[in-house]
Amino acid sequence: MKTIITCLLLVFASTGSAFAQSASETARAHFDFLSDNEYRKAAECYSPGALREIRKMLNNTFEALPEEAREPFYKQFFGSGASKESLAKKSDAEFFAGFSSSLAKQGRAVGIAVSGKVEMLGEVPESENVVHVLTRQFSAAGPPSGRLEVISFRKSDGSWNVMLTEEMKSEMAGAPKKAFQMGEKALRMHSGAQPQG
């Protein structure tokens, strides 16, 4: 979940070349956009191909649901007026931004900090076009010393874009179910009911 919100969350167009010249600068911009709830701009840190893949993974998750359960999911993740037809009209970046925004809101509703201070600790180049950025992320829900995380970037057409690692793909595949559970928990908290389990 945290991976999706911060790396995805990851928090989904053009690349980040307009605001970054290195992988670390792209990472810094990405976290700043997430912190400022600017999810459409955060999408610009991904390549168009990555945004398409994210959308495909999430759509596959939705399509795997029973037909009668899909509409509530669309509304939970993209707003009360959302439908399969309206989502089909969105660009990949808009789809990413809508999902990321909803995920962050649901996290905040149950007390999960979705952004905080992030330190860039350094870069480890794997090749001329692949760099791994080591970050330390601080949040109210994490350890005081922060949480170390590596974010990978690939250079394409002169721009550094967030890479979709297998870990991120796994997190994204399970994101709708986790977010739905967060939404149910938020409703119970709002109504004063006791959480289940």
N, C-alpha and C positions, 0 to 999 in steps of 0.2 A: 504493500500500500504506500509506504513512504517513498519507495523507489519511484512509483508512478508519479506521485505528486511533485517530487523534486527533480526527476529526470525525464519524467514523461511530461507518476504521476506521475512525471512526469504525469505540462501540467500543457502537436496535435494542432505552396506558399513559397515563399521565398526563403533563402537561407539567411544566415546571420552576418553576411559580409558587410552590410551597411553599418554595423556597430562594432565589429570585432575583427582583429587582425591575427589573433592567435587562438588556440584551443582554450587557454585559460580565460581569455577575454570573452569568448563565447559563453563559457561556463558562468562567468561573473554576470554577464548580461542576462543569461537565462534565469539565474536565481533572483536577480533584481526584478525581473518581470513577474516571476511567481510571487515574490514578496509584495509587489504592488498590485496584484490581482490583474495583471495585464496578460491574460492567457493567449490572446490573439498574437501579441508580440512574441510570447514564449514559443509559439508554434514556428516562428521564423528561425529558431535555432535548430530545426530539423530539416532534412532534405525533403523535397516533394515525394520521393519514393518512400521515405520513412513514414510520412504522414498517411500515405495511401495504405501502407502495411498496418499501421495502428488502426485505421478505420476498418480495414478488412477483418482484423482480429476481433474488434468489438462487435461488428455486425454479425460475425459468425456466432458470437456468444448470444446475441439477441435472437438470432434466427433459430438457435437450438432450443429456445424456450417454447412451451406450448403457445399456440397462437393467442389464446385469451390472456396470457400473461405478458405479452410483448408490449401492449399499449401502456400499462402502468409503468413499465421500465422506461419507455421512451419519455414519458411525462416526468418521471423522477430524475432522469439524467439530463433532459434538455428543456424542461419547462412544461407548464400545463397545456400549452397549445401544440406540443410536439406530436408528430405522428411519423409513420414510416415514410409517407409521401413528402412531408415537410423536410425531413432530414435528408432525403435524397437530393434536395435542391441546394443543400449547403456544400460549400467547398470543403476540402479535406482539412484545411486550417481552421475553418469555422466549426467543423465537427469536433476537432481536437479541443478547441477553446471552450466550446459548450460543455463537453464532458469534463474537462479539467476543472472548470469553474464549479460545476455541480459537485464534483468529488470533494473539492476544498470546502465548500459550504457545509456539506454533510459531515465532514471531519470536524469542523469548528463547532457544529451543533452538539457533538458528543465529547467535546473537550480535547480533540486531537489537534495539536499545533501543526500546521501544514507548511510553515516557513519560519525561518529564524536566521540568526547570524551564520554565515558560511565563510570559511577561510579557504583560500587557494594555497595549497601547500607545495605544489610543484607539478611538473610534467615529466612523463616518461615516454619518449618516442619509441614506437615499435617499428615504424618505417617512415619514409618521407611523408606519407599521407595518412598515417594513423598515429594518434597521440592519446595517451591515457593521463587524465588529470586527477590528482589526488586531492580530495577536499575533506575538510572537517566541518561537520554540520552540527549546530547547536539548536536545541528546541526544548520546550518545557517538559516534553514527554520523554526526552532522552537523558543519557548520563551527563553529569556536570562537565565531564571532560570532552564531551562532544562525540560524534560518531564519524568514523572514517569511512569514506566511500570513494570509489574510483569511477569516474565517468569517462567513457571512451568517445573519441571524436575522429571523424574521417574528413579529409580535405577533398573538396570537389569543386572544380571551377574557381579555385582561389578562396573558397570559403570553408570554414570549419563547422561541421554539423554533428549533432549528437548521434551516436550510433545506437542502434537497437541491439543490445546484447541478449543472449538467451535468458538471462535472469530477468531483464526488463520485459521480455515477451511473456514469460511465465507470470509475472506480476500483473501485466495488463490483462491477460486471459482471465485471471481471477478477480479483476477489479470490480466488474458489475455486481457479482455476488456479495463481495465485501461491502461495497457501497450501499447495496440494498439492506444489508444487515445493519449498517450504521444508521440508515434512514429509519428503520424500525425501532432502533434503540432511542433515537432522538424523539420519536413520537411517544414512546413509553415515558421518557423523562419529562416531556412536556405535559403529559396527562397525569403524571404522578404515579404511574404503575410501576411495579417492580420489574427489573430486567429478568428475562428468562435465563436459566442456566447459571 
